[in-house]
């Protein structure tokens, strides 16, 4: 049995990526040709069946993203065993999966595949994760008393940005106040207030230490439109684009989206700094300020899962020449 780490990216708009409940997928012969398009994990596992391993395919995900959240780089690991006991060629795994995903019109791509030690775990070995939230604020939001008449926000929205960026308008939006507010989240805090309520009731999650998290960095930077051609020029003239980058070892369910919601509420004057302070210092679902709106998932991107490169290295006694020779001689499904 050999373990492989898959580096993947995807657009999460049409996927329900909530796999926290550990859904077990079973297929009969009539289902073998059917592609499960409900979850990204299901699509990957069905694609791996094309390699015809002799073991049951069970992937393990490093990060659990909400429905609609995108990933520029996420990871999963899987154990695969060939009939001849030789390891699969990682490049073959990448190419087979991408071919099938493309053929079925699925917005998932395998960036790379590598063989890793058998005791490597893509989730527990992760040193940290980086998330990015994209949003855009309409320029000149205070030019018109009636926001439904002759307003940039309603006049133009680049089609390339639909479900890729959160657009908003507010004449009081203050990016410097948002930037200042990010400092309140840095360091060690109990983020129970910022965890989705439905995830707060379990023996593990009820433990006081479960909701402790350390936020290493929060960076606010000017962003740019992903539109092209004439749309790009018009987008830049009508909107200010911003990126908020969060770095931490791990995050609670919907924590990033709730933090973004609080920061946007602060920047638009719906709440003040004291409200954020109380949500952080009085960790409870009852401390959530209802003036804060949960930011939509389509503006959020998982940018990177960080690992120590040494954890990815195969044992020194592995004969790399033999592995290379075996990989070059293998045939698909042999």
C-alpha positions, 0 to 999 in steps of 0.5 A: 500500500502506498500513500499519495498526496494530491494537491487540488484546486476547484471552483466551489460554486456548484458543489456541496463540500460539507463532508464533516459528517463523513459520508461513506459512498457505495456504488453498485455495478450500475453506478460505476460509470456515473460521476458523483457531482455533489461533492468534490471528494466524491468526484476525486474518488470516482476518478481514482477508480479508473486506476483500478487499485485493489483496495477500497478508495477512501480519501482524507481531506486536509480542510473542510470548506463551506459550500460555495467556497473555492480553493486555489490549493487544497490537499487530500491523501489516499492509499492506493495498492496495485496488483503488482504491489508497485507504486503508481506513477504520481504523474499518471494519477494526475493526468488520469484524474484531470482527463476525467474531470475535464471530460465531465466538465467538472471545475476541479483540477489536480495540480500535482501528485506525490508519493508520501510516507505511509504515516503522513496525514494531510490534515494533522501534518499541516503547519497552517492554512492561508485563506483569502477573501475578495470583495469590491466596494462601488465607487461614488456610493454617495452620489445618488440619493436613490441607489436604484437609479443611475448607480454604478452598483446596479449599472454594471457587474462583470460577468467574470466576477459572478460568484467569485467576489463579494460586491457591496455599496456603502457611502460610509465604507472606511477601509482604514477602519477595517484595517485597524479592526483586523488587529483585534483578531490577531493572536490567541482568542476563544472564537466560540462566538465566531463558530457556526451555531450548528457546530457547537453541540458535541462532546468535543466541540463543547470542550473549552479548548476546542475553540481556541485559535491563534491567528498569525497574520491578517493582511488587507491589500488592494485587489484587482478585477479578474475580468478581461478585455473591456470589462476589466477596464470598466470594473476598475473604474467603478469598483475598489477591489480589496483582498483580506488574507488570513493565516493560521494553523486552523480555523473553526467552521465558518470562522473566516466568513464570520470574521469578514462579516464583522470587519465589513460591519465595522467598516460600514458603521453598523457596529463599532470596535466595542462590539468585536471586543465583546464577541471575542472576550465573551465567547458564546453563541449568545454574544454574536451581534446580529447586526453582523451579516455572515459574508457570502461563501463565494468571496472566500478562497483557500489559498494554501495548505502549508507543510514541512517539506521534510514530512513529505519526503519518503524514507531514505531507504526507499530505492528511488531508482527502483521506484522510477523504473517501476513507474516507467514500466507500469501500465494503467491498472496493471 
